C-alpha cells in the first residue's frame, strides 16, 4: 500500500559503504589525474609560447642561420638594390630533420638550394612566402624541383604558435616554400609547422613588408641571394657585422644602422603598418 511504499523510501537499511567509497575514490582519482594532465599540458604550451617570443638576448648555444635578401631589379649600370640580412634561430630540438634540410638549402650552391630563389608573395603587415625554387632571380638558372622536406608531419609540433613578428613556418608539406610573419598570426596556427624565428634584422623585415600589395603580388623582385649556418657557440650578432651595404645607403633609402627591433615593433607587435 501507499504507507508501505513510503516506509520503503525512508528505510534505514544501510547501503554497502565499501562500494560507494570505491566509486567516489575512483572519481576523485580520475579528476586529479585529469587536472595533473591539464597542468602539464599548459606548462608545455607556455614553454612553446616562450620559444617563439622575442628574446632580450639570443643564446649562442641555440642553432642559428642567416639569410641575405636582395630587393630590386638588376637593370642598368647602377641598379638601386637594397640588400639586407635576417638572422634566425632554428628549433632543431623540435623539428631536427626540417631544420637540417633548411640549413642545407641555405648552404648549398647547387640544386637543391635556396640561393637565387624568389620571394613569391608578400602580404603587407601579415607575412611573406619565400623559398619558391620554381622562381629564380635574374642570372640564375632553373632546374627540376623536387619535394625536399620529408616526414614533416611526423616531427611537427602543431601547438607552436605564430605569436610574434618574425616566426618561420613551412608553407606546405609538398614544396620547399616557407613563410615569415610580420605580426602575430593566429590564423596560421595549427596549419603551418613552425620551425624558427627571426632574432636580428627586424628593420629588413619592415622593408620586406612594404614590397607587397594587398593581393600578395610584389612591387619589385625580392630574392634570397645567399645564406648559411652560423657556427655553434658563435653569437649571432657577430654575423651582423658581415652585412654588405650599398656604397651610399642613404641614397638607396637604406638605414645604415642595423637594428634588431624598434620600440614600436616590440610594443605593437606589428610590422608593415
C-alpha atoms as a printed R data frame, in Angstrom:
    type eleno elety resid chain resno      x      y       z
1   ATOM     1    CA   UNK     A     1  0.000  0.000   0.000
2   ATOM     2    CA   UNK     A     2  0.981  3.688  -0.018
3   ATOM     3    CA   UNK     A     3  2.183  3.514   3.606
4   ATOM     4    CA   UNK     A     4  4.438  0.580   2.812
5   ATOM     5    CA   UNK     A     5  5.920  2.428  -0.164
6   ATOM     6    CA   UNK     A     6  6.744  5.495   1.971
7   ATOM     7    CA   UNK     A     7  8.317  3.286   4.623
8   ATOM     8    CA   UNK     A     8 10.485  1.649   1.967
9   ATOM     9    CA   UNK     A     9 11.640  5.045   0.623
10  ATOM    10    CA   UNK     A    10 12.769  6.204   4.047
11  ATOM    11    CA   UNK     A    11 14.213  2.871   5.100
12  ATOM    12    CA   UNK     A    12 17.152  2.981   7.486
13  ATOM    13    CA   UNK     A    13 18.678 -0.019   5.784
14  ATOM    14    CA   UNK     A    14 22.303  0.837   5.044
15  ATOM    15    CA   UNK     A    15 23.636  0.669   1.543
16  ATOM    16    CA   UNK     A    16 27.023 -1.046   1.000
17  ATOM    17    CA   UNK     A    17 29.502  1.691   2.026
18  ATOM    18    CA   UNK     A    18 32.515 -0.123   0.682
19  ATOM    19    CA   UNK     A    19 31.293  0.028  -2.941
20  ATOM    20    CA   UNK     A    20 30.206  3.684  -2.564
21  ATOM    21    CA   UNK     A    21 33.618  4.731  -1.245
22  ATOM    22    CA   UNK     A    22 35.349  2.837  -4.036
23  ATOM    23    CA   UNK     A    23 33.271  4.642  -6.662
24  ATOM    24    CA   UNK     A    24 33.865  8.019  -5.026
25  ATOM    25    CA   UNK     A    25 37.614  7.399  -4.687
26  ATOM    26    CA   UNK     A    26 37.805  6.313  -8.316
27  ATOM    27    CA   UNK     A    27 36.062  9.511  -9.450
28  ATOM    28    CA   UNK     A    28 38.366 11.671  -7.324
29  ATOM    29    CA   UNK     A    29 41.469  9.888  -8.659
30  ATOM    30    CA   UNK     A    30 40.261 10.369 -12.232
31  ATOM    31    CA   UNK     A    31 39.628 14.085 -11.624
32  ATOM    32    CA   UNK     A    32 43.040 14.530 -10.007
33  ATOM    33    CA   UNK     A    33 44.713 12.743 -12.916
34  ATOM    34    CA   UNK     A    34 42.908 14.974 -15.412
35  ATOM    35    CA   UNK     A    35 43.949 18.130 -13.515
36  ATOM    36    CA   UNK     A    36 47.579 16.958 -13.481
37  ATOM    37    CA   UNK     A    37 47.482 16.241 -17.221
38  ATOM    38    CA   UNK     A    38 45.983 19.685 -17.905
39  ATOM    39    CA   UNK     A    39 48.656 21.340 -15.754
40  ATOM    40    CA   UNK     A    40 51.393 19.525 -17.682
41  ATOM    41    CA   UNK     A    41 49.732 20.452 -20.990
42  ATOM    42    CA   UNK     A    42 49.510 24.153 -20.020
43  ATOM    43    CA   UNK     A    43 53.114 24.122 -18.824
44  ATOM    44    CA   UNK     A    44 54.263 22.658 -22.150
45  ATOM    45    CA   UNK     A    45 52.185 25.212 -24.054
46  ATOM    46    CA   UNK     A    46 53.725 28.067 -22.039
47  ATOM    47    CA   UNK     A    47 57.205 26.715 -22.879
48  ATOM    48    CA   UNK     A    48 56.294 26.556 -26.568
49  ATOM    49    CA   UNK     A    49 54.987 30.138 -26.487
50  ATOM    50    CA   UNK     A    50 58.230 31.249 -24.835
51  ATOM    51    CA   UNK     A    51 60.191 29.697 -27.720
52  ATOM    52    CA   UNK     A    52 58.600 31.990 -30.310
53  ATOM    53    CA   UNK     A    53 58.842 35.154 -28.182
54  ATOM    54    CA   UNK     A    54 61.429 37.826 -28.979
55  ATOM    55    CA   UNK     A    55 64.338 37.286 -26.596
56  ATOM    56    CA   UNK     A    56 66.161 40.144 -24.938
57  ATOM    57    CA   UNK     A    57 69.446 38.372 -25.738
58  ATOM    58    CA   UNK     A    58 69.694 35.401 -28.143
59  ATOM    59    CA   UNK     A    59 71.660 32.429 -26.837
60  ATOM    60    CA   UNK     A    60 74.869 31.469 -28.711
61  ATOM    61    CA   UNK     A    61 74.108 27.857 -27.798
62  ATOM    62    CA   UNK     A    62 70.965 27.813 -29.955
63  ATOM    63    CA   UNK     A    63 71.035 26.843 -33.642
64  ATOM    64    CA   UNK     A    64 71.217 29.926 -35.875
65  ATOM    65    CA   UNK     A    65 71.388 30.682 -39.586
66  ATOM    66    CA   UNK     A    66 71.401 33.771 -41.803
67  ATOM    67    CA   UNK     A    67 69.522 34.699 -44.976
68  ATOM    68    CA   UNK     A    68 70.601 37.515 -47.303
69  ATOM    69    CA   UNK     A    69 67.862 39.227 -49.301
70  ATOM    70    CA   UNK     A    70 68.095 41.459 -52.359
71  ATOM    71    CA   UNK     A    71 65.275 43.862 -53.231
72  ATOM    72    CA   UNK     A    72 65.046 45.469 -56.685
73  ATOM    73    CA   UNK     A    73 65.775 44.798 -60.351
74  ATOM    74    CA   UNK     A    74 69.270 44.254 -61.683
75  ATOM    75    CA   UNK     A    75 68.838 46.755 -64.503
76  ATOM    76    CA   UNK     A    76 71.140 49.480 -65.798
77  ATOM    77    CA   UNK     A    77 74.692 50.314 -64.852
78  ATOM    78    CA   UNK     A    78 73.881 51.297 -61.259
79  ATOM    79    CA   UNK     A    79 70.716 49.454 -60.196
80  ATOM    80    CA   UNK     A    80 69.117 50.653 -56.977
81  ATOM    81    CA   UNK     A    81 69.256 47.489 -54.923
82  ATOM    82    CA   UNK     A    82 68.575 47.079 -51.231
83  ATOM    83    CA   UNK     A    83 70.371 44.203 -49.557
84  ATOM    84    CA   UNK     A    84 69.804 43.043 -46.021
85  ATOM    85    CA   UNK     A    85 70.232 40.093 -43.705
86  ATOM    86    CA   UNK     A    86 67.954 38.164 -41.381
87  ATOM    87    CA   UNK     A    87 69.401 36.121 -38.529
88  ATOM    88    CA   UNK     A    88 67.098 33.305 -37.451
89  ATOM    89    CA   UNK     A    89 67.025 30.853 -34.567
90  ATOM    90    CA   UNK     A    90 66.038 27.340 -35.643
91  ATOM    91    CA   UNK     A    91 64.212 24.883 -33.381
92  ATOM    92    CA   UNK     A    92 66.330 21.794 -34.065
93  ATOM    93    CA   UNK     A    93 65.154 20.173 -30.833
94  ATOM    94    CA   UNK     A    94 61.560 20.222 -32.126
95  ATOM    95    CA   UNK     A    95 61.974 19.672 -35.889
96  ATOM    96    CA   UNK     A    96 65.525 18.328 -36.374
97  ATOM    97    CA   UNK     A    97 65.117 16.909 -39.903
98  ATOM    98    CA   UNK     A    98 63.324 20.029 -41.161
99  ATOM    99    CA   UNK     A    99 65.972 22.335 -39.670
100 ATOM   100    CA   UNK     A   100 68.792 20.238 -41.129
101 ATOM   101    CA   UNK     A   101 67.224 20.364 -44.588
102 ATOM   102    CA   UNK     A   102 66.577 24.121 -44.284
103 ATOM   103    CA   UNK     A   103 70.233 24.778 -43.407
104 ATOM   104    CA   UNK     A   104 71.423 22.518 -46.236
105 ATOM   105    CA   UNK     A   105 69.294 24.505 -48.704
106 ATOM   106    CA   UNK     A   106 70.872 27.743 -47.437
107 ATOM   107    CA   UNK     A   107 74.424 26.364 -47.537
108 ATOM   108    CA   UNK     A   108 74.311 24.721 -50.955
109 ATOM   109    CA   UNK     A   109 75.487 26.410 -54.168
110 ATOM   110    CA   UNK     A   110 73.930 23.643 -56.264
111 ATOM   111    CA   UNK     A   111 70.399 22.318 -56.522
112 ATOM   112    CA   UNK     A   112 68.533 21.830 -54.324
113 ATOM   113    CA   UNK     A   113 69.244 25.303 -52.884
114 ATOM   114    CA   UNK     A   114 67.516 28.457 -51.686
115 ATOM   115    CA   UNK     A   115 70.206 30.639 -53.224
116 ATOM   116    CA   UNK     A   116 68.732 32.645 -56.069
117 ATOM   117    CA   UNK     A   117 65.137 31.700 -55.197
118 ATOM   118    CA   UNK     A   118 62.458 34.386 -55.293
119 ATOM   119    CA   UNK     A   119 60.028 35.565 -52.661
120 ATOM   120    CA   UNK     A   120 56.730 34.687 -54.352
121 ATOM   121    CA   UNK     A   121 54.175 36.501 -52.162
122 ATOM   122    CA   UNK     A   122 54.266 39.430 -49.738
123 ATOM   123    CA   UNK     A   123 51.131 40.405 -47.819
124 ATOM   124    CA   UNK     A   124 51.911 43.766 -46.129
125 ATOM   125    CA   UNK     A   125 51.573 43.587 -42.360
126 ATOM   126    CA   UNK     A   126 50.809 39.842 -42.496
127 ATOM   127    CA   UNK     A   127 53.506 37.547 -43.914
128 ATOM   128    CA   UNK     A   128 55.727 36.713 -46.880
129 ATOM   129    CA   UNK     A   129 56.210 33.446 -48.743
130 ATOM   130    CA   UNK     A   130 59.822 32.659 -49.683
131 ATOM   131    CA   UNK     A   131 61.860 29.691 -50.871
132 ATOM   132    CA   UNK     A   132 59.995 29.246 -54.162
133 ATOM   133    CA   UNK     A   133 62.617 27.392 -56.170
134 ATOM   134    CA   UNK     A   134 60.472 27.482 -59.346
135 ATOM   135    CA   UNK     A   135 61.031 31.245 -59.471
136 ATOM   136    CA   UNK     A   136 64.639 32.395 -59.851
137 ATOM   137    CA   UNK     A   137 66.314 35.789 -59.749
138 ATOM   138    CA   UNK     A   138 67.954 37.200 -62.908
139 ATOM   139    CA   UNK     A   139 71.060 35.322 -63.964
140 ATOM   140    CA   UNK     A   140 70.210 32.127 -62.052
141 ATOM   141    CA   UNK     A   141 69.149 29.045 -63.991
142 ATOM   142    CA   UNK     A   142 66.172 26.912 -63.043
143 ATOM   143    CA   UNK     A   143 66.245 23.132 -62.654
144 ATOM   144    CA   UNK     A   144 63.833 20.375 -61.712
145 ATOM   145    CA   UNK     A   145 62.190 20.944 -58.336
146 ATOM   146    CA   UNK     A   146 61.602 18.018 -56.019
147 ATOM   147    CA   UNK     A   147 59.989 17.925 -52.604
148 ATOM   148    CA   UNK     A   148 62.983 18.374 -50.294
149 ATOM   149    CA   UNK     A   149 61.187 18.145 -46.951
150 ATOM   150    CA   UNK     A   150 60.161 14.681 -45.828
151 ATOM   151    CA   UNK     A   151 58.233 13.295 -42.859
152 ATOM   152    CA   UNK     A   152 57.370 16.790 -41.615
153 ATOM   153    CA   UNK     A   153 54.020 15.637 -40.253
154 ATOM   154    CA   UNK     A   154 55.702 13.069 -38.025
155 ATOM   155    CA   UNK     A   155 58.003 15.578 -36.306
156 ATOM   156    CA   UNK     A   156 55.983 18.806 -36.458
157 ATOM   157    CA   UNK     A   157 54.628 20.269 -33.234
158 ATOM   158    CA   UNK     A   158 51.367 21.875 -34.363
159 ATOM   159    CA   UNK     A   159 50.968 23.596 -30.977
160 ATOM   160    CA   UNK     A   160 53.785 26.072 -31.678
161 ATOM   161    CA   UNK     A   161 52.005 29.396 -32.311
162 ATOM   162    CA   UNK     A   162 52.726 32.252 -34.731
163 ATOM   163    CA   UNK     A   163 52.885 34.502 -31.690
164 ATOM   164    CA   UNK     A   164 55.109 37.364 -32.893
165 ATOM   165    CA   UNK     A   165 56.565 39.047 -35.975
166 ATOM   166    CA   UNK     A   166 59.402 37.015 -37.496
167 ATOM   167    CA   UNK     A   167 58.065 33.476 -36.932
168 ATOM   168    CA   UNK     A   168 59.209 30.945 -39.571
169 ATOM   169    CA   UNK     A   169 56.928 28.117 -40.653
170 ATOM   170    CA   UNK     A   170 56.596 25.789 -43.625
171 ATOM   171    CA   UNK     A   171 54.115 26.948 -46.265
172 ATOM   172    CA   UNK     A   172 53.028 23.398 -47.041
173 ATOM   173    CA   UNK     A   173 54.280 19.809 -46.896
174 ATOM   174    CA   UNK     A   174 54.748 19.422 -50.658
175 ATOM   175    CA   UNK     A   175 57.307 22.113 -51.524
176 ATOM   176    CA   UNK     A   176 60.354 23.955 -50.209
177 ATOM   177    CA   UNK     A   177 58.416 27.176 -49.551
178 ATOM   178    CA   UNK     A   178 58.370 28.755 -46.110
179 ATOM   179    CA   UNK     A   179 56.835 31.887 -44.631
180 ATOM   180    CA   UNK     A   180 57.867 34.648 -42.228
181 ATOM   181    CA   UNK     A   181 55.252 36.611 -40.299
182 ATOM   182    CA   UNK     A   182 55.098 40.406 -39.949
183 ATOM   183    CA   UNK     A   183 52.750 40.230 -36.950
184 ATOM   184    CA   UNK     A   184 51.055 37.818 -34.568
185 ATOM   185    CA   UNK     A   185 49.190 35.484 -36.927
186 ATOM   186    CA   UNK     A   186 46.839 33.186 -35.015
187 ATOM   187    CA   UNK     A   187 45.038 32.276 -38.242
188 ATOM   188    CA   UNK     A   188 48.148 30.301 -39.292
189 ATOM   189    CA   UNK     A   189 48.305 28.261 -36.067
190 ATOM   190    CA   UNK     A   190 47.749 24.546 -36.480
191 ATOM   191    CA   UNK     A   191 48.012 24.773 -40.275
192 ATOM   192    CA   UNK     A   192 51.706 25.524 -40.753
193 ATOM   193    CA   UNK     A   193 54.561 23.851 -38.869
194 ATOM   194    CA   UNK     A   194 56.703 26.427 -37.007
195 ATOM   195    CA   UNK     A   195 60.444 25.719 -37.011
196 ATOM   196    CA   UNK     A   196 62.188 29.009 -36.152
197 ATOM   197    CA   UNK     A   197 62.074 32.755 -35.514
198 ATOM   198    CA   UNK     A   198 63.930 35.919 -36.508
199 ATOM   199    CA   UNK     A   199 66.295 37.248 -33.818
200 ATOM   200    CA   UNK     A   200 68.018 40.037 -35.789
201 ATOM   201    CA   UNK     A   201 67.001 42.044 -38.850
202 ATOM   202    CA   UNK     A   202 63.565 43.398 -37.985
203 ATOM   203    CA   UNK     A   203 64.425 46.564 -39.892
204 ATOM   204    CA   UNK     A   204 64.803 44.460 -43.045
205 ATOM   205    CA   UNK     A   205 61.548 42.664 -42.203
206 ATOM   206    CA   UNK     A   206 59.762 46.048 -42.240
207 ATOM   207    CA   UNK     A   207 61.280 46.894 -45.642
208 ATOM   208    CA   UNK     A   208 60.210 43.485 -46.992
209 ATOM   209    CA   UNK     A   209 56.644 44.033 -45.760
210 ATOM   210    CA   UNK     A   210 56.472 47.235 -47.806
211 ATOM   211    CA   UNK     A   211 57.318 45.406 -51.057
212 ATOM   212    CA   UNK     A   212 53.919 43.740 -51.433
213 ATOM   213    CA   UNK     A   213 50.389 44.657 -52.474
214 ATOM   214    CA   UNK     A   214 47.273 43.576 -50.598
215 ATOM   215    CA   UNK     A   215 46.762 40.670 -53.038
216 ATOM   216    CA   UNK     A   216 50.276 39.405 -52.307
217 ATOM   217    CA   UNK     A   217 51.795 40.476 -55.632
218 ATOM   218    CA   UNK     A   218 55.261 42.034 -55.344
219 ATOM   219    CA   UNK     A   219 56.015 45.640 -56.316
220 ATOM   220    CA   UNK     A   220 59.521 44.620 -57.365
221 ATOM   221    CA   UNK     A   221 61.580 41.405 -57.285
222 ATOM   222    CA   UNK     A   222 62.799 40.115 -53.912
223 ATOM   223    CA   UNK     A   223 65.193 37.174 -53.754
224 ATOM   224    CA   UNK     A   224 67.347 35.192 -51.340
225 ATOM   225    CA   UNK     A   225 70.879 35.673 -52.662
226 ATOM   226    CA   UNK     A   226 72.745 33.540 -50.149
227 ATOM   227    CA   UNK     A   227 72.591 32.132 -46.644
228 ATOM   228    CA   UNK     A   228 74.083 29.578 -44.336
229 ATOM   229    CA   UNK     A   229 74.542 28.209 -40.854
230 ATOM   230    CA   UNK     A   230 76.169 30.181 -38.055
231 ATOM   231    CA   UNK     A   231 78.828 28.076 -36.280
232 ATOM   232    CA   UNK     A   232 77.787 26.632 -32.925
233 ATOM   233    CA   UNK     A   233 78.849 28.763 -29.973
234 ATOM   234    CA   UNK     A   234 79.106 31.927 -32.120
235 ATOM   235    CA   UNK     A   235 76.863 34.784 -31.016
236 ATOM   236    CA   UNK     A   236 74.503 35.588 -33.894
237 ATOM   237    CA   UNK     A   237 75.086 39.346 -33.547
238 ATOM   238    CA   UNK     A   238 78.659 38.782 -34.782
239 ATOM   239    CA   UNK     A   239 77.218 37.972 -38.200
240 ATOM   240    CA   UNK     A   240 75.533 41.377 -38.414
241 ATOM   241    CA   UNK     A   241 78.985 42.909 -38.838
242 ATOM   242    CA   UNK     A   242 79.383 40.948 -42.061
243 ATOM   243    CA   UNK     A   243 76.363 42.637 -43.667
244 ATOM   244    CA   UNK     A   244 77.249 44.163 -47.048
245 ATOM   245    CA   UNK     A   245 75.593 47.511 -47.600
246 ATOM   246    CA   UNK     A   246 75.334 49.688 -50.738
247 ATOM   247    CA   UNK     A   247 78.065 52.291 -51.213
248 ATOM   248    CA   UNK     A   248 75.596 55.077 -50.490
249 ATOM   249    CA   UNK     A   249 72.973 53.588 -48.167
250 ATOM   250    CA   UNK     A   250 71.092 56.865 -47.624
251 ATOM   251    CA   UNK     A   251 70.641 57.424 -51.368
252 ATOM   252    CA   UNK     A   252 69.166 53.957 -51.666
253 ATOM   253    CA   UNK     A   253 66.765 54.555 -48.811
254 ATOM   254    CA   UNK     A   254 68.653 52.153 -46.557
255 ATOM   255    CA   UNK     A   255 69.284 52.941 -42.936
256 ATOM   256    CA   UNK     A   256 72.955 52.405 -42.151
257 ATOM   257    CA   UNK     A   257 72.260 51.367 -38.569
258 ATOM   258    CA   UNK     A   258 71.500 47.670 -38.134
259 ATOM   259    CA   UNK     A   259 68.846 47.101 -35.505
260 ATOM   260    CA   UNK     A   260 67.042 44.128 -34.026
261 ATOM   261    CA   UNK     A   261 63.717 45.838 -33.472
262 ATOM   262    CA   UNK     A   262 62.441 49.282 -32.593
263 ATOM   263    CA   UNK     A   263 60.274 50.035 -29.596
264 ATOM   264    CA   UNK     A   264 57.312 50.491 -31.963
265 ATOM   265    CA   UNK     A   265 57.591 46.935 -33.335
266 ATOM   266    CA   UNK     A   266 58.150 45.488 -29.915
267 ATOM   267    CA   UNK     A   267 55.174 47.104 -28.212
268 ATOM   268    CA   UNK     A   268 52.622 46.882 -31.019
269 ATOM   269    CA   UNK     A   269 53.750 43.529 -32.376
270 ATOM   270    CA   UNK     A   270 53.089 44.816 -35.886
271 ATOM   271    CA   UNK     A   271 55.414 45.238 -38.839
272 ATOM   272    CA   UNK     A   272 54.474 46.987 -42.050
273 ATOM   273    CA   UNK     A   273 51.677 49.200 -40.645
